[in-house]
């Protein structure tokens, strides 16, 4: 009987050992499979990174070429005729928004990479928008069918820190200025609640780029030219516009900036006089 029990125990031990070896073999196989999968994952990540860099580089190169081509009015007319302008402006606005909102909040002007494909890509997109708005048919189209783009530009300009990607800011401001040449575009821009605070923010600050200040003043001048718009904005500008900063810019060594600031002060003075005469 004892012999039978020992034999039974021996068989059970052999059974458990066999199961243990099977589990260990399976575990080893799973470890090896995980290592293979991990290597494949890293390879896929590298490939995706390379593809992303390639696509961004291709996009930057293509948009730079299109930026140059869009300087011709015929090119804008062709884009309108083909019905491709509206979806392009939608994608351009979304891309600008994605890029600007992805910027590190702690990023400083010294940390910017102006030569990156991403920066060149969005710069070209903003340049194309500016060129589209520089043509009568283009600005009329934006003023009627791409109002979300105007909201996006004003919103993003307010999000960007002082000194960060100033050339991109300049192009976005130029686009708004070009649109403001259209009465419909000017009316829409002037009715935005973000406009007056935006102008004040862009003018203030010692780190603000001189070209950014210049284009901001040009946009402000465009608003002051239209009497009804100017009178509507005057209460807001009166309480928030940094006149001291504008006077400081009027003494700038930058001749165009100095002249534009002086003209802006004159326009504001005329507006104040007109209000007193009423």
FENNORRA-V40669 format. One record per pair of residues at least 12 apart in sequence whose C-alpha atoms are under 10 Angstrom apart, sorted by sequence separation. I is the first residue (numbers start at 1). J is the second residue. D is the distance in Angstrom with one decimal. If there is no record, write none. Layout:
i: {I:I}
j: {J:J}
d: {D:D}
//
This chain:
i: {157:177:201:202:203:246:249:250:129:156:157:176:202:203:248:249:250:199:202:203:246:247:248:250:157:201:202:246:247:250:153:156:157:200:245:246:199:220:247:154:198:199:243:246:247:99:100:153:154:246:99:129:153:199:200:199:243:99:100:150:153:154:243:96:99:153:98:196:96:97:150:195:243:95:96:150:95:96:126:92:93:96:150:217:92:95:96:190:238:237:92:93:217:92:93:169:186:190:213:91:92:189:234:238:150:154:214:89:92:93:139:143:158:186:187:213:88:89:92:139:142:143:151:158:186:196:200:204:230:234:141:147:150:151:154:174:177:181:191:195:196:199:203:204:230:234:89:139:140:143:150:155:158:159:162:170:173:176:177:180:187:190:197:201:203:206:210:218:221:89:127:130:131:134:138:139:142:143:144:154:155:158:161:162:169:170:172:173:175:176:177:179:180:186:190:196:197:200:201:203:204:205:214:217:221:224:231:88:126:127:130:133:134:138:139:140:143:144:147:151:154:157:158:161:162:170:171:173:174:177:178:181:187:191:195:196:199:200:201:204:230:231:234:123:126:129:130:133:134:136:139:140:142:143:147:150:156:157:160:162:163:166:167:169:170:173:174:177:180:181:187:190:191:199:200:203:204:210:214:215:218:221:222:225:89:125:126:127:128:129:130:131:132:133:134:135:136:139:140:142:143:151:155:158:162:163:164:166:169:170:172:173:176:177:180:183:186:190:193:197:199:200:203:211:214:217:218:221:224:231:85:123:124:126:127:130:131:133:134:135:140:141:143:144:151:154:157:158:162:163:164:165:166:167:168:170:171:173:174:175:177:178:196:197:210:213:214:217:220:221:224:227:231:123:126:127:129:130:133:134:136:137:139:140:143:154:157:162:163:164:166:167:170:173:174:177:196:200:211:212:214:215:218:119:122:123:125:126:129:130:132:133:136:139:143:161:162:163:166:169:170:173:177:203:210:211:214:217:218:221:224:225:85:123:124:125:126:127:128:129:130:131:132:133:134:161:162:169:210:213:214:217:220:221:224:227:120:123:126:127:130:133:213:220:119:123:126:129:130:133:163:162:112:114:76:80:97:109:112:113:79:85:89:93:108:109:110:111:112:114:105:107:108:109:110:76:77:86:93:94:97:101:105:106:108:109:60:61:64:67:68:71:76:85:86:89:90:93:96:97:100:103:105:108:109:60:63:64:67:70:71:75:76:80:85:89:92:93:96:99:100:103:107:108:109:59:60:63:64:66:67:70:73:76:77:80:90:91:93:94:97:98:101:103:57:58:59:60:61:62:63:64:65:66:67:68:69:70:71:72:73:76:77:79:86:87:89:90:93:97:100:101:56:57:60:61:63:64:67:68:70:71:72:76:77:85:86:89:93:96:100:56:57:59:60:63:64:66:67:70:71:73:74:76:77:80:85:103:55:56:59:60:62:63:66:67:69:70:73:76:97:53:54:56:57:58:59:60:61:63:64:65:67:68:71:72:73:93:53:56:57:60:63:64:67:70:71:73:53:56:59:60:63:67:70:73:100:59:96:109}
j: {169:189:213:214:215:258:261:262:142:169:170:189:215:216:261:262:263:213:216:217:260:261:262:264:172:216:217:261:262:265:169:172:173:216:261:262:216:237:264:172:216:217:261:264:265:118:119:172:173:265:119:149:173:219:220:220:264:121:122:172:175:176:265:119:122:176:122:220:121:122:175:220:268:121:122:176:122:123:153:121:122:125:179:246:122:125:126:220:268:268:124:125:249:125:126:202:219:223:246:125:126:223:268:272:185:189:249:125:128:129:175:179:194:222:223:249:125:126:129:176:179:180:188:195:223:233:237:241:267:271:179:185:188:189:192:212:215:219:229:233:234:237:241:242:268:272:128:178:179:182:189:194:197:198:201:209:212:215:216:219:226:229:236:240:242:245:249:257:260:129:167:170:171:174:178:179:182:183:184:194:195:198:201:202:209:210:212:213:215:216:217:219:220:226:230:236:237:240:241:243:244:245:254:257:261:264:271:129:167:168:171:174:175:179:180:181:184:185:188:192:195:198:199:202:203:211:212:214:215:218:219:222:228:232:236:237:240:241:242:245:271:272:275:165:168:171:172:175:176:178:181:182:184:185:189:192:198:199:202:204:205:208:209:211:212:215:216:219:222:223:229:232:233:241:242:245:246:252:256:257:260:263:264:267:132:168:169:170:171:172:173:174:175:176:177:178:179:182:183:185:186:194:198:201:205:206:207:209:212:213:215:216:219:220:223:226:229:233:236:240:242:243:246:254:257:260:261:264:267:274:129:167:168:170:171:174:175:177:178:179:184:185:187:188:195:198:201:202:206:207:208:209:210:211:212:214:215:217:218:219:221:222:240:241:254:257:258:261:264:265:268:271:275:168:171:172:174:175:178:179:181:182:184:185:188:199:202:207:208:209:211:212:215:218:219:222:241:245:256:257:259:260:263:165:168:169:171:172:175:176:178:179:182:185:189:207:208:209:212:215:216:219:223:249:256:257:260:263:264:267:270:271:132:170:171:172:173:174:175:176:177:178:179:180:181:208:209:216:257:260:261:264:267:268:271:274:168:171:174:175:178:181:261:268:168:172:175:178:179:182:212:212:163:165:128:132:149:161:164:165:132:138:142:146:161:162:163:164:165:167:159:161:162:163:164:131:132:141:148:149:152:156:160:161:163:164:116:117:120:123:124:127:132:141:142:145:146:149:152:153:156:159:161:164:165:117:120:121:124:127:128:132:133:137:142:146:149:150:153:156:157:160:164:165:166:117:118:121:122:124:125:128:131:134:135:138:148:149:151:152:155:156:159:161:116:117:118:119:120:121:122:123:124:125:126:127:128:129:130:131:132:135:136:138:145:146:148:149:152:156:159:160:116:117:120:121:123:124:127:128:130:131:132:136:137:145:146:149:153:156:160:117:118:120:121:124:125:127:128:131:132:134:135:137:138:141:146:164:117:118:121:122:124:125:128:129:131:132:135:138:159:116:117:119:120:121:122:123:124:126:127:128:130:131:134:135:136:156:117:120:121:124:127:128:131:134:135:137:118:121:124:125:128:132:135:138:165:125:168:207}
d: {6.6:9.6:10.0:9.9:9.8:9.1:6.0:5.2:9.3:9.0:9.6:7.9:9.6:7.0:8.6:8.2:8.7:9.1:6.8:8.0:9.6:7.0:9.8:9.1:7.7:9.8:9.4:5.9:7.5:8.5:9.3:9.1:8.2:9.0:9.5:8.0:6.3:9.9:9.5:8.4:9.1:8.1:10.0:8.1:7.6:7.8:10.0:6.4:8.5:7.4:8.4:9.5:8.2:8.5:10.0:7.4:9.9:9.8:9.3:9.5:8.7:8.3:8.1:9.9:7.5:7.8:9.9:9.1:9.3:9.6:8.8:9.7:9.6:9.2:6.0:7.2:7.2:8.8:9.5:9.9:9.5:7.8:8.8:8.7:8.0:8.5:7.9:9.8:9.4:9.6:9.7:8.5:9.9:6.0:8.7:9.5:9.8:7.1:9.2:9.5:7.7:9.0:8.8:9.6:9.0:8.8:9.0:8.8:9.1:9.2:9.0:6.9:8.2:8.1:8.9:8.3:9.5:9.8:8.2:9.5:7.4:8.8:9.5:9.2:7.1:7.8:8.3:9.4:9.9:8.1:9.6:8.7:8.7:8.2:8.7:9.5:7.9:9.7:8.7:9.6:9.7:9.1:8.7:7.2:9.1:8.6:9.2:7.0:7.7:7.6:7.4:7.4:8.5:9.6:9.0:9.2:7.8:9.5:8.6:7.7:9.4:6.8:8.7:9.5:7.5:9.8:8.7:9.5:8.6:7.3:9.9:9.9:9.5:8.8:9.7:5.2:9.8:8.9:7.8:7.1:9.0:5.8:9.9:7.9:9.5:9.8:9.8:9.8:9.9:9.6:9.8:9.8:10.0:8.7:8.9:6.7:8.7:6.7:9.0:9.7:9.6:8.8:9.5:8.4:9.4:8.5:7.6:9.5:9.8:8.5:6.4:8.8:7.5:8.7:8.4:9.5:6.1:7.9:8.1:7.9:7.0:7.4:9.0:9.5:10.0:6.7:9.1:9.6:6.4:7.1:8.7:7.3:9.5:9.0:9.9:6.5:9.4:5.4:9.0:6.6:7.5:9.3:9.5:9.3:7.0:8.4:7.0:5.9:9.8:9.1:8.1:6.7:9.7:4.7:9.1:9.6:10.0:9.6:9.7:9.1:9.3:8.2:8.9:9.1:5.3:6.0:8.6:5.0:6.7:9.4:7.2:8.7:8.7:7.8:6.4:7.1:8.9:9.0:7.7:8.8:7.2:8.2:9.8:8.0:9.7:9.6:8.9:9.6:9.2:8.1:8.6:9.1:8.3:8.0:8.9:8.3:9.0:6.7:9.1:7.8:8.5:8.9:8.5:7.6:7.3:9.2:9.3:6.3:6.6:8.7:9.3:6.6:7.3:8.7:7.7:8.7:8.3:7.6:9.9:7.3:9.5:9.5:7.6:9.3:5.3:6.8:8.9:6.1:6.8:9.3:10.0:7.7:9.0:9.3:6.0:6.1:7.6:8.5:5.3:9.2:7.8:9.6:9.3:9.6:9.7:7.4:9.5:8.1:8.6:5.5:8.9:9.5:9.2:8.1:9.4:8.7:8.8:9.8:8.6:9.7:9.3:9.4:7.7:8.3:7.8:7.6:8.7:6.7:7.7:9.6:7.6:8.3:8.0:5.7:5.9:7.9:9.3:4.1:5.3:7.4:8.8:10.0:9.4:7.5:7.7:9.7:8.3:5.9:5.5:9.1:7.9:7.9:6.4:8.9:7.9:7.1:7.9:9.5:9.5:9.8:9.7:9.4:9.7:8.5:7.8:9.3:9.5:6.1:6.3:7.9:8.8:5.5:7.9:7.5:9.2:9.5:5.4:6.2:6.5:9.1:8.4:7.3:9.2:9.1:10.0:7.7:7.1:9.3:8.3:7.5:9.7:9.5:9.1:10.0:9.3:9.8:9.6:9.0:9.1:9.5:8.9:8.6:9.2:9.1:8.8:9.1:7.9:9.7:7.3:9.8:7.9:7.0:9.8:9.0:7.9:9.7:9.5:7.8:9.3:8.2:7.1:9.1:9.1:10.0:8.6:9.3:7.8:9.8:8.7:9.4:9.3:9.7:9.7:7.7:9.6:10.0:10.0:8.9:7.2:9.0:9.6:9.0:8.7:9.7:8.3:8.2:9.1:9.1:7.3:9.6:9.9:8.7:8.8:5.5:8.8:8.3:9.3:8.6:8.4:8.7:7.2:8.1:9.3:9.6:7.7:5.1:9.4:8.6:7.8:9.3:8.9:9.4:6.2:9.0:8.5:9.9:7.7:5.7:8.6:8.4:6.9:10.0:8.4:6.7:7.5:6.0:8.7:7.4:5.8:8.8:8.2:9.2:9.5:8.4:9.5:7.3:8.6:8.9:8.5:9.9:9.1:8.7:8.0:9.8:9.2:8.3:7.2:6.6:9.6:8.0:7.3:6.3:8.7:9.8:9.0:7.9:8.3:9.7:9.6:8.4:9.0:9.9:7.9:9.8:8.8:8.7:8.9:8.3:8.2:8.6:8.6:8.4:8.5:8.8:8.7:8.8:8.9:9.0:9.4:8.5:8.3:7.6:10.0:9.5:7.4:9.6:9.6:7.0:6.7:6.7:7.8:8.6:9.4:5.3:5.6:7.6:8.9:5.2:6.0:8.1:9.3:5.9:9.4:9.8:7.4:10.0:7.1:7.2:7.6:8.2:7.1:5.9:7.8:9.1:4.0:5.5:8.0:9.3:4.9:6.0:8.2:8.8:9.7:8.0:7.8:8.5:9.6:9.6:9.4:6.4:6.2:7.7:8.9:6.4:7.2:8.7:9.5:7.0:6.4:6.7:9.9:10.0:9.3:9.7:8.7:8.9:9.4:8.6:8.8:9.8:8.6:9.9:9.3:9.2:8.8:9.0:9.0:9.8:7.8:9.2:7.8:7.0:9.1:8.6:7.7:9.9:9.1:8.9:9.0:7.2:9.4:8.7:8.0:9.6:9.8:8.9:9.7:9.7:9.7:9.2}
//
